[in-house]
Amino acid sequence: MTAASPYRPPVDEYAFLFREAFGADLLERSTGGALTASDGADIVAAAGEFAASVLAPLETVGDQVGARLVDGNVHLPDGFADAYRQFVAAGWVTAEAPESAGGDGLPGVMHAALGEVWNASNAAFALCWALTQGQILALDGAASPEVRETYLTKLVSGQWTGTMNLTEPDAGTDLGAIRTTATPRGDGTWSIRGQKIFITWGDHDVAENIVHLVLARTPDAPEGARGLSLFVAPRILVNDDGTLGERNAITTMAIEHKLGIHGSPTCQLAYDDATGYLVGEVNGGLAGMFVMMNAERAAMAFQATGISDRAYQQACAYAAQRVQGAVIGRPAGAPIAEHPDVRRLLLSMSSRIFAMRALGVHVADLLDRAEADGTGPLGGFFVPILKGWATEEALGITSDAIQVHGGMGFIEETGIAQHYRDARIMPIYEGTTAIQANDLVGRKVIRDGGATAGALFAQMMATVARLTESDDRRARDIGARLAMAVSRAETATEKMVGFAASPRDAYAVSVPYLTLLGVLAGGWMHALAVQAVLAHETPSGEDAARLRSADFYTAHQLPRVGALAQTVACGEIA
């Protein structure tokens, strides 16, 4: 399988997750019966067909040619603009936008599935829509009627795309250090001056306009993050009648030369008396921007799942046709997929991908339900775990895909290295793994004394109880392994809560703690899948595969929880 080979969307996996893995039809529950799990699977199939035929063929050219800056304008490789037009015409932009913004309002569980499909087929392209989607949510929550009418409607229709402008040369993670200014002109507009860097899809030629969402500091604003306000600043100004006017004073100074996602233009933008419009309240910018940032953090987990699955599909195809050496216990001519260690690598990849995919759906469902019926804080609790753990796992999975290819994996011709290069940014942008871990530990676990974590562990133990009562030996083993891992996690959480008085100890091991909970949650996802499989009167081949995957994950991955718990207990090593 080369980079140009067909992409196969995981339709059956999502049908299983939507319909039975969590004990309910998630689509029916979240939409009040307007959609069912079968409808959701059909949507994933349609998206997969579009992604395989339109987006995936552009993945290699996006990597090899990439975005180019010519005479101050960014140009994407041939085919990208047409693909974007087809994406919009097919209704995919409007489908995921909330109804309150004028979209179709597909529920979050569909965002998880579609996010995987778009990123598996072409992660660089998918980032354009991901940023637009995030901006739609931010404007929907805070924009004035005038801004909604002028900008939000165009974003929802897909005519324009959106960006997020936070980072500056001296203000990365520390947003309080932002120095871009916004000065009122007295006519309802603001003059924006400053430089922003690392702006994903900050300039391009696939849509007629770009709407930048900019954090800036107003005159006499308080120091630090409390003094930031949020503005929209279009690439091309909009006339009173809604037509496009002259170019705004926003200059693309450069595009970054990156390790991966070459088809996604990462820009340096200079604002020199650019025209902007306030979103929300003065000094309330960070709250508005965090709506977008939280959406992007979940989206990065879906991206991690997508890139991982594409790498796994390629590794499977290569291993199935490559013959090299005698295979122990197999007839002559058996492919390398039958070598015990290659089989281990492939099972390791697929079992982790299922865990990531299932947790993404579960978290999206929790967030959907929290809005509808106040389910509780578990959705928000899981967001940093999902983002941090899934993106780190993607590095291991894409690396394993290279390993399956052997020496050919190190050769760009096979296309497998692109997935590793593309994945490397994911644990960094939209908040590094440490930022996610610090949020988890400081704002969630320690703040509530471990109460939310404890409620989560209780849910896991309820699953354990059902598995240990099973007549199936493998199911009982899976339950026993999960029970042991939960016990280790409870001990680690008690230790973390005990670090409240010594925060350096807590933050020195916050990433191991996040990883512990991610690995544990992955084991729980497998256990829930096994529970659903055991309810089938006539087991199928897919059922056997899910049992095997859960058996492997709980035997090979869950033991990491105990080791990580020991690390957490040590705190900071002086």
C-alpha positions as CSV (number, residue, x, y, z in Angstrom):
1,M,0.0,0.0,0.0
2,T,1.4,3.4,-1.0
3,A,0.3,6.8,0.2
4,A,-2.0,7.0,-2.9
5,S,-3.7,3.7,-2.1
6,P,-7.4,3.7,-1.1
7,Y,-8.4,4.7,2.4
8,R,-10.9,2.5,4.1
9,P,-13.1,4.3,6.6
10,P,-13.9,2.3,9.8
11,V,-17.6,2.3,9.2
12,D,-18.3,-1.0,11.1
13,E,-16.3,0.2,14.1
14,Y,-18.4,3.3,14.4
15,A,-21.6,1.4,13.9
16,F,-20.6,-0.8,16.8
17,L,-19.7,2.2,19.0
18,F,-22.8,4.2,18.1
19,R,-25.2,1.3,18.5
20,E,-24.1,-1.0,21.4
21,A,-20.7,-0.5,22.9
22,F,-22.0,2.0,25.5
23,G,-25.3,0.3,26.1
24,A,-27.5,2.7,24.1
25,D,-28.0,4.1,20.6
26,L,-25.9,7.2,21.1
27,L,-27.3,9.0,18.0
28,E,-30.9,8.4,19.0
29,R,-30.3,9.6,22.5
30,S,-28.4,12.7,21.6
31,T,-30.8,13.8,18.8
32,G,-34.1,12.8,20.5
33,G,-34.7,10.2,17.8
34,A,-34.0,12.4,14.8
35,L,-31.0,10.2,13.9
36,T,-30.1,6.6,14.8
37,A,-26.9,4.7,14.9
38,S,-27.6,3.3,11.4
39,D,-27.9,6.9,10.2
40,G,-24.6,7.7,11.8
41,A,-22.9,4.7,10.1
42,D,-24.3,5.8,6.8
43,I,-22.9,9.3,7.3
44,V,-19.5,7.9,8.1
45,A,-19.6,5.7,5.0
46,A,-20.5,8.7,2.8
47,A,-17.8,10.8,4.4
48,G,-15.3,8.0,3.9
49,E,-16.2,7.7,0.3
50,F,-15.7,11.4,-0.2
51,A,-12.4,11.4,1.8
52,A,-11.0,8.4,-0.1
53,S,-11.9,9.8,-3.6
54,V,-11.3,13.5,-3.1
55,L,-9.0,14.2,-0.1
56,A,-6.7,11.2,0.1
57,P,-5.3,11.5,-3.4
58,L,-4.0,15.0,-2.4
59,E,-2.2,13.8,0.7
60,T,1.1,13.0,-1.1
61,V,1.2,16.2,-3.2
62,G,0.4,18.2,-0.1
63,D,3.4,16.7,1.6
64,Q,5.9,16.8,-1.3
65,V,4.9,20.2,-2.8
66,G,3.3,21.9,0.2
67,A,2.2,25.5,0.6
68,R,4.2,28.2,-1.2
69,L,4.4,31.9,-0.5
70,V,4.6,33.9,-3.8
71,D,4.5,37.7,-3.9
72,G,2.9,37.9,-0.5
73,N,0.2,35.3,-1.2
74,V,0.0,31.7,-0.2
75,H,-0.8,29.1,-2.8
76,L,-1.7,25.5,-2.1
77,P,-0.9,22.6,-4.5
78,D,-3.1,21.9,-7.4
79,G,-6.3,20.2,-6.4
80,F,-6.7,21.7,-2.9
81,A,-9.0,24.6,-4.0
82,D,-11.2,22.2,-6.0
83,A,-11.3,19.7,-3.1
84,Y,-12.4,22.5,-0.7
85,R,-15.2,23.6,-3.1
86,Q,-16.4,20.0,-3.3
87,F,-16.2,19.7,0.5
88,V,-18.4,22.8,0.9
89,A,-20.8,21.8,-1.9
90,A,-21.3,18.3,-0.4
91,G,-22.5,20.0,2.8
92,W,-19.8,18.8,5.2
93,V,-19.1,22.3,6.6
94,T,-22.8,23.1,7.4
95,A,-23.4,19.6,8.7
96,E,-21.1,19.9,11.7
97,A,-21.9,23.6,12.5
98,P,-24.4,24.0,15.4
99,E,-28.0,24.7,14.7
100,S,-27.8,27.9,16.7
101,A,-25.2,29.2,14.1
102,G,-27.3,28.1,11.2
103,G,-25.8,24.7,10.6
104,D,-27.3,21.2,10.7
105,G,-26.1,20.5,14.2
106,L,-24.7,17.0,14.0
107,P,-24.0,15.8,17.5
108,G,-20.5,15.5,19.0
109,V,-20.2,11.8,18.5
110,M,-20.5,12.4,14.7
111,H,-17.7,15.1,15.0
112,A,-15.5,12.4,16.5
113,A,-16.1,10.0,13.6
114,L,-15.9,12.6,10.9
115,G,-12.8,14.2,12.5
116,E,-11.1,10.8,12.2
117,V,-12.1,10.3,8.6
118,W,-11.0,13.8,7.4
119,N,-7.6,13.5,9.2
120,A,-7.0,9.9,8.1
121,S,-7.4,10.9,4.5
122,N,-5.6,14.2,4.6
123,A,-4.6,15.8,7.9
124,A,-3.2,19.0,6.4
125,F,-6.5,19.7,4.5
126,A,-8.6,18.8,7.6
127,L,-6.9,21.5,9.7
128,C,-8.5,24.2,7.5
129,W,-12.0,22.9,8.5
130,A,-11.0,22.2,12.1
131,L,-10.0,25.9,12.7
132,T,-13.1,27.1,10.9
133,Q,-15.3,24.9,13.1
134,G,-13.7,26.2,16.3
135,Q,-14.2,29.8,15.2
136,I,-17.8,29.1,14.5
137,L,-18.3,27.9,18.0
138,A,-16.5,30.9,19.5
139,L,-18.5,33.4,17.4
140,D,-21.8,31.6,18.1
141,G,-21.2,32.0,21.8
142,A,-20.0,35.6,22.0
143,A,-20.4,37.6,18.8
144,S,-22.7,40.6,18.4
145,P,-25.6,40.3,15.9
146,E,-23.6,42.4,13.4
147,V,-20.6,40.1,13.6
148,R,-22.8,37.0,13.4
149,E,-24.5,38.3,10.3
150,T,-21.4,39.5,8.5
151,Y,-18.9,36.7,9.4
152,L,-20.6,33.7,11.1
153,T,-23.0,33.1,8.3
154,K,-20.1,33.0,5.7
155,L,-18.1,30.6,7.9
156,V,-21.1,28.2,8.4
157,S,-21.7,28.2,4.6
158,G,-18.1,27.4,4.0
159,Q,-17.6,30.5,1.7
160,W,-15.0,31.8,4.1
161,T,-12.5,30.0,6.5
162,G,-11.4,30.9,10.0
163,T,-8.2,30.9,12.0
164,M,-7.1,31.3,15.6
165,N,-4.4,34.0,16.2
166,L,-2.8,33.6,19.7
167,T,0.9,33.0,19.4
168,E,3.5,35.7,19.2
169,P,7.3,35.5,19.1
170,D,7.5,36.2,22.8
171,A,4.1,34.7,23.8
172,G,3.6,31.0,23.3
173,T,2.1,29.1,26.1
174,D,2.1,32.3,28.2
175,L,-0.8,34.1,26.6
176,G,-0.5,36.8,29.3
177,A,2.6,38.0,27.5
178,I,0.7,38.9,24.3
179,R,1.6,42.4,23.1
180,T,-0.6,42.8,20.0
181,T,-2.7,45.9,20.5
182,A,-6.2,47.0,19.6
183,T,-7.1,50.7,19.7
184,P,-10.7,52.0,19.2
185,R,-11.2,54.3,16.3
186,G,-14.5,55.7,17.5
187,D,-16.5,54.3,14.7
188,G,-17.0,50.8,16.1
189,T,-13.9,49.4,14.5
190,W,-10.5,48.8,16.1
191,S,-7.0,49.3,14.9
192,I,-4.9,46.1,15.4
193,R,-1.1,46.2,15.4
194,G,1.3,43.4,16.1
195,Q,2.7,40.1,14.9
196,K,1.3,36.6,15.2
197,I,3.1,33.4,14.4
198,F,2.3,29.7,13.8
199,I,-1.1,30.7,12.4
200,T,-2.6,27.5,10.8
201,W,-4.1,28.2,7.4
202,G,-3.4,31.9,8.0
203,D,-3.3,32.5,4.3
204,H,-4.4,30.5,1.3
205,D,-6.2,30.4,-2.0
206,V,-8.9,27.8,-1.4
207,A,-11.7,30.2,-0.3
208,E,-12.5,33.9,-1.1
209,N,-11.9,35.3,2.4
210,I,-10.3,34.4,5.7
211,V,-11.6,35.5,9.1
212,H,-8.9,35.8,11.8
213,L,-9.9,35.5,15.4
214,V,-7.3,37.6,17.2
215,L,-6.3,38.1,20.8
216,A,-5.1,41.6,21.5
217,R,-4.6,44.1,24.3
218,T,-6.7,47.3,24.5
219,P,-5.5,50.6,25.9
220,D,-5.3,50.6,29.7
221,A,-6.0,46.9,29.9
222,P,-4.8,45.0,33.0
223,E,-1.6,43.2,32.7
224,G,-1.6,39.5,31.9
225,A,-4.3,37.3,30.5
226,R,-7.1,39.3,32.2
227,G,-6.3,42.2,29.8
228,L,-6.9,40.4,26.6
229,S,-9.8,41.0,24.2
230,L,-11.0,39.1,21.2
231,F,-11.5,40.5,17.7
232,V,-12.4,39.3,14.2
233,A,-10.1,40.7,11.5
234,P,-10.9,39.6,7.9
235,R,-8.2,39.2,5.3
236,I,-10.4,41.2,2.9
237,L,-12.7,43.9,4.3
238,V,-16.4,43.6,3.9
239,N,-18.5,46.4,2.5
240,D,-21.8,47.5,4.1
241,D,-23.7,45.6,1.4
242,G,-21.8,42.4,2.2
243,T,-19.6,42.4,-0.8
244,L,-15.8,42.1,-0.5
245,G,-13.8,45.3,-0.6
246,E,-10.2,46.1,-0.3
247,R,-7.4,44.0,1.4
248,N,-7.1,44.5,5.1
249,A,-3.7,45.6,6.5
250,I,-2.7,42.1,7.3
251,T,0.5,40.9,5.6
252,T,1.8,37.3,5.3
253,M,5.5,37.7,6.2
254,A,6.5,34.1,5.8
255,I,5.3,30.5,6.0
256,E,7.1,28.1,8.3
257,H,9.2,25.2,6.9
258,K,8.0,22.3,9.1
259,L,8.7,18.7,9.9
260,G,5.2,17.7,8.6
261,I,1.7,18.7,7.6
262,H,3.3,20.5,4.6
263,G,0.0,21.0,2.9
264,S,-1.2,23.1,5.8
265,P,0.2,26.7,5.5
266,T,1.6,27.8,8.9
267,C,1.9,31.6,8.6
268,Q,3.6,34.6,10.2
269,L,1.1,37.5,10.0
270,A,1.8,41.2,10.6
271,Y,-1.1,43.5,11.6
272,D,-0.3,47.1,10.7
273,D,-3.3,49.2,11.5
274,A,-5.6,46.3,10.5
275,T,-9.3,46.7,10.9
276,G,-10.9,44.5,13.6
277,Y,-14.3,44.1,15.3
278,L,-14.7,43.3,19.0
279,V,-16.1,39.9,19.9
280,G,-17.7,39.8,23.4
281,E,-16.7,42.1,26.1
282,V,-13.4,44.2,26.5
283,N,-11.0,42.1,28.5
284,G,-13.1,39.0,28.1
285,G,-11.2,37.6,25.2
286,L,-9.7,34.6,26.8
287,A,-13.0,33.2,27.8
288,G,-14.2,33.5,24.2
289,M,-11.1,32.0,22.8
290,F,-11.1,29.1,25.2
291,V,-14.4,27.9,23.6
292,M,-12.5,27.5,20.4
293,M,-9.4,26.1,22.1
294,N,-11.4,23.4,23.9
295,A,-13.0,22.3,20.6
296,E,-9.6,22.2,19.0
297,R,-8.2,20.0,21.8
298,A,-10.8,17.4,21.2
299,A,-10.3,17.7,17.5
300,M,-6.6,17.0,17.9
301,A,-7.5,13.7,19.5
302,F,-9.7,12.8,16.5
303,Q,-6.8,13.8,14.3
304,A,-4.5,11.5,16.2
305,T,-6.9,8.6,15.7
306,G,-7.2,9.3,12.0
307,I,-3.5,9.5,11.3
308,S,-2.8,6.5,13.4
309,D,-5.4,4.4,11.6
310,R,-4.1,5.5,8.2
311,A,-0.6,4.4,9.2
312,Y,-2.0,1.1,10.5
313,Q,-3.9,0.4,7.3
314,Q,-0.7,1.0,5.3
315,A,1.4,-1.2,7.7
316,C,-1.2,-4.0,7.5
317,A,-1.2,-4.0,3.7
318,Y,2.6,-4.0,3.5
319,A,2.9,-6.8,6.0
320,A,0.3,-8.9,4.2
321,Q,2.2,-8.9,0.9
322,R,5.8,-8.8,2.0
323,V,7.6,-12.2,2.2
324,Q,10.9,-12.3,4.1
325,G,12.4,-15.3,5.8
326,A,10.8,-18.4,7.2
327,V,7.9,-17.8,9.6
328,I,7.8,-19.9,12.7
329,G,4.9,-22.3,12.7
330,R,3.6,-21.2,9.3
331,P,4.0,-22.7,5.8
332,A,6.7,-21.6,3.4
333,G,5.9,-18.3,1.7
334,A,3.9,-16.8,4.6
335,P,4.1,-13.0,4.7
336,I,5.8,-11.0,7.5
337,A,2.4,-10.3,9.0
338,E,2.7,-13.9,10.4
339,H,6.0,-13.3,12.2
340,P,5.2,-13.2,15.9
341,D,6.7,-9.8,16.6
342,V,5.2,-8.2,13.5
343,R,1.8,-9.6,14.6
344,R,2.5,-8.1,18.0
345,L,3.2,-4.7,16.5
346,L,0.0,-4.8,14.4
347,L,-2.2,-5.9,17.3
348,S,-0.6,-3.2,19.5
349,M,-1.4,-0.6,16.9
350,S,-5.0,-1.8,16.2
351,S,-5.9,-2.2,19.9
352,R,-4.6,1.3,20.8
353,I,-6.5,2.8,17.9
354,F,-9.7,1.2,19.0
355,A,-9.2,2.6,22.5
356,M,-8.5,6.0,21.1
357,R,-11.5,5.9,18.8
358,A,-13.9,4.6,21.5
359,L,-12.7,7.1,24.1
360,G,-13.2,9.9,21.5
361,V,-16.8,8.8,21.0
362,H,-17.4,8.4,24.7
363,V,-16.1,11.9,25.6
364,A,-18.1,13.5,22.7
365,D,-21.2,11.7,24.0
366,L,-20.5,12.9,27.6
367,L,-20.2,16.5,26.3
368,D,-23.4,16.2,24.3
369,R,-25.3,14.8,27.3
370,A,-23.8,17.4,29.7
371,E,-25.4,20.1,27.5
372,A,-28.7,18.3,27.3
373,D,-29.3,16.8,30.7
374,G,-26.4,18.0,33.0
375,T,-24.7,14.6,33.1
376,G,-21.9,15.9,35.1
377,P,-18.2,17.0,34.9
378,L,-16.8,13.8,33.4
379,G,-16.8,15.1,29.8
380,G,-14.6,18.1,30.8
381,F,-12.5,15.9,33.0
382,F,-11.7,13.7,30.0
383,V,-10.8,16.4,27.5
384,P,-7.2,16.9,28.6
385,I,-6.7,13.2,29.0
386,L,-8.1,12.5,25.5
387,K,-6.0,15.2,23.8
388,G,-2.8,14.4,25.7
389,W,-2.9,10.6,25.7
390,A,-4.2,10.1,22.1
391,T,-1.7,12.5,20.5
392,E,1.2,10.9,22.4
393,E,-0.1,7.4,21.4
394,A,-0.2,8.5,17.7
395,L,3.6,9.0,17.8
396,G,4.1,5.4,19.0
397,I,1.6,4.0,16.5
398,T,3.0,5.8,13.5
399,S,6.6,4.8,14.6
400,D,5.5,1.2,14.8
401,A,4.1,1.5,11.3
402,I,7.5,2.5,10.1
403,Q,9.0,-0.4,12.0
404,V,6.7,-2.9,10.3
405,H,8.1,-1.6,6.9
406,G,11.7,-2.3,8.1
407,G,14.3,-0.4,6.1
408,M,11.6,0.7,3.5
409,G,9.8,2.6,6.2
410,F,12.7,5.0,6.4
411,I,12.4,5.7,2.7
412,E,10.0,8.4,1.7
413,E,8.9,6.5,-1.4
414,T,6.6,4.3,0.7
415,G,4.8,7.2,2.2
416,I,4.7,5.8,5.7
417,A,7.2,8.3,7.1
418,Q,4.8,11.1,6.3
419,H,2.3,9.9,9.0
420,Y,5.0,10.0,11.7
421,R,6.1,13.5,10.6
422,D,2.5,14.7,10.4
423,A,1.8,13.3,13.9
424,R,4.8,14.9,15.6
425,I,3.1,18.3,16.0
426,M,0.0,16.9,17.7
427,P,1.3,16.6,21.3
428,I,2.5,20.2,20.9
429,Y,-0.1,22.4,19.4
430,E,-3.4,23.4,21.0
431,G,-1.6,23.0,24.3
432,T,1.3,20.6,24.9
433,T,0.9,17.4,26.8
434,A,2.2,19.1,29.9
435,I,-0.4,21.9,29.6
436,Q,-3.1,19.3,29.4
437,A,-1.7,17.4,32.3
438,N,-1.4,20.5,34.4
439,D,-5.0,21.4,33.7
440,L,-6.1,17.8,34.6
441,V,-4.1,17.8,37.9
442,G,-4.5,21.4,39.0
443,R,-8.0,22.4,37.9
444,K,-9.7,19.0,38.1
445,V,-8.1,16.3,40.3
446,I,-6.6,18.4,43.2
447,R,-9.3,21.0,43.1
448,D,-12.2,18.6,43.8
449,G,-10.1,16.3,46.0
450,G,-10.2,13.5,43.5
451,A,-14.0,13.2,43.6
452,T,-14.5,13.2,39.8
453,A,-11.7,10.7,39.4
454,G,-13.3,8.5,42.1
455,A,-16.7,8.6,40.3
456,L,-14.9,7.5,37.1
457,F,-13.2,4.6,38.9
458,A,-16.5,3.5,40.3
459,Q,-18.0,3.2,36.8
460,M,-15.0,1.2,35.7
461,M,-15.4,-1.2,38.6
462,A,-19.1,-1.7,37.7
463,T,-17.9,-2.9,34.3
464,V,-15.3,-5.2,36.0
465,A,-18.1,-6.7,38.1
466,R,-20.0,-7.7,35.1
467,L,-17.0,-9.2,33.3
468,T,-15.9,-11.2,36.3
469,E,-19.3,-12.9,36.4
470,S,-19.0,-14.1,32.8
471,D,-18.6,-17.7,31.8
472,D,-16.0,-16.6,29.2
473,R,-12.5,-17.1,30.6
474,R,-11.0,-14.4,28.4
475,A,-13.6,-11.9,29.6
476,R,-12.8,-12.7,33.3
477,D,-9.1,-12.2,32.6
478,I,-9.8,-8.8,31.0
479,G,-11.9,-7.9,34.0
480,A,-9.2,-8.9,36.5
481,R,-6.6,-6.9,34.7
482,L,-8.8,-3.8,34.6
483,A,-9.6,-4.2,38.3
484,M,-5.9,-4.3,39.2
485,A,-5.2,-1.2,37.0
486,V,-8.1,0.7,38.7
487,S,-6.6,-0.1,42.1
488,R,-3.2,1.3,41.0
489,A,-4.9,4.4,39.6
490,E,-6.8,5.0,42.9
491,T,-3.5,4.8,44.8
492,A,-1.9,7.3,42.3
493,T,-4.9,9.6,42.6
494,E,-4.7,9.6,46.4
495,K,-1.0,10.5,46.1
496,M,-1.7,13.3,43.6
497,V,-4.4,14.8,45.9
498,G,-1.9,14.6,48.7
499,F,0.5,16.8,46.6
500,A,-1.9,19.8,47.0
501,A,0.5,21.4,49.5
502,S,3.5,20.7,47.3
503,P,2.6,21.7,43.8
504,R,6.0,21.1,42.3
505,D,5.6,17.4,43.2
506,A,2.2,17.4,41.5
507,Y,3.3,19.0,38.3
508,A,6.6,17.1,38.1
509,V,4.5,13.9,37.5
510,S,1.4,15.3,35.9
511,V,2.2,13.9,32.5
512,P,2.8,10.4,33.9
513,Y,-0.5,10.7,35.7
514,L,-2.4,11.8,32.6
515,T,-0.8,9.0,30.7
516,L,-1.9,6.6,33.4
517,L,-5.5,7.7,33.1
518,G,-5.4,7.6,29.4
519,V,-4.1,4.0,29.3
520,L,-6.6,3.0,31.9
521,A,-9.5,4.6,30.0
522,G,-8.4,2.7,27.0
523,G,-8.7,-0.5,28.9
524,W,-12.1,0.4,30.1
525,M,-13.2,1.1,26.5
526,H,-12.1,-2.4,25.6
527,A,-13.9,-3.9,28.6
528,L,-17.1,-2.1,27.5
529,A,-16.7,-3.6,24.0
530,V,-16.3,-7.1,25.5
531,Q,-19.4,-6.6,27.6
532,A,-21.4,-5.7,24.5
533,V,-19.9,-8.7,22.6
534,L,-20.9,-11.1,25.3
535,A,-24.5,-10.2,24.9
536,H,-24.6,-11.6,21.4
537,E,-26.3,-14.9,21.1
538,T,-24.2,-15.9,18.0
539,P,-20.7,-14.6,18.1
540,S,-19.3,-13.3,14.8
541,G,-15.8,-13.0,13.4
542,E,-15.9,-9.3,14.4
543,D,-16.8,-10.4,18.0
544,A,-13.8,-12.7,18.1
545,A,-11.5,-9.9,16.8
546,R,-12.8,-7.5,19.5
547,L,-12.2,-10.1,22.2
548,R,-8.7,-10.7,20.9
549,S,-8.0,-6.9,20.7
550,A,-9.2,-6.4,24.3
551,D,-7.2,-9.4,25.6
552,F,-4.1,-8.0,23.9
553,Y,-4.6,-4.4,25.2
554,T,-5.2,-5.4,28.7
555,A,-2.2,-7.7,28.8
556,H,0.2,-5.4,27.0
557,Q,-0.9,-1.9,27.8
558,L,-2.7,-1.9,31.2
559,P,0.4,-3.1,33.1
560,R,1.8,0.3,32.3
561,V,-0.6,1.8,34.8
562,G,1.2,0.1,37.7
563,A,4.6,1.4,36.6
564,L,3.2,4.9,36.1
565,A,1.6,4.9,39.5
566,Q,5.0,4.2,41.0
567,T,6.4,7.2,39.1
568,V,3.5,9.4,40.3
569,A,4.2,8.4,43.9
570,C,7.7,9.7,43.7
571,G,6.8,13.3,42.9
572,E,9.7,15.6,41.9
573,I,13.1,14.0,42.2
574,A,15.2,16.6,44.0
